Amino acid sequence: MSGSATQTVYEQLRANLLAGLYRPEEKLKISELGAAFSVSPGAIREALARLTAEGLVTALPQRGFRVAPVSAADLRDLTDMRIEIETKCLRRAIAHGDIEWETAVVAAHHRMAATPIAAADGSFSPAWTIAHGEFHAALAQACGSVWMMRVRDLLFVHNERYLDLARKTDRGNRDVAREHRELMEAALERDAERAVTIMTAHLTKTRDTIEAALLAAAAMTEAG
């Protein structure tokens, strides 16, 4: 199988994992995935090995591959690190960003705002999910540190696995569009303190919504 075809399988599996199409800790059977993607078992193993290195999949001796688990504790740790890195990136971007950065932030926000947020099943639409990721990346892009962006991107990817729970469990108590708009405005006004405050509240609200859903699901499992 060509390298490009293997890359395609990896990208499709990764997108499916981030979209929540596989349940946390679900066993990923190589034979079934090979049939679904019409590729060899070797290509599936290679893709799963790459996803294991990213922490999206776990591999256990004699037990094969499984979707990485989720938990309230992991979410809290992840969010704490995201707040630390995202706010550092944001401060540096506000300090050093030029007109091209401002233009990119405005364009990314416009694309996100113009994209329907919900899919037919009530989850985030794939198009909005992409636009949302591009907006947050645009805000951080002018931070001037390749390594900081790499860490920031890794944390954002892992947060994507939890993000859909925020949409499914939100009861209309948030105006996410307003939060994003205010974040953009603070960044463009070069008001670092306000931008950091908005970003911290934005990420914290998402964590609290998802954590409540995770704890409720755990309680139901124990009761059952």
Beta strands, then each sheet from edge to edge (+ up, - down):
strand 1: 27-28
strand 2: 57-60
strand 3: 64-67
sheet 1: 1+ 3- 2+
end
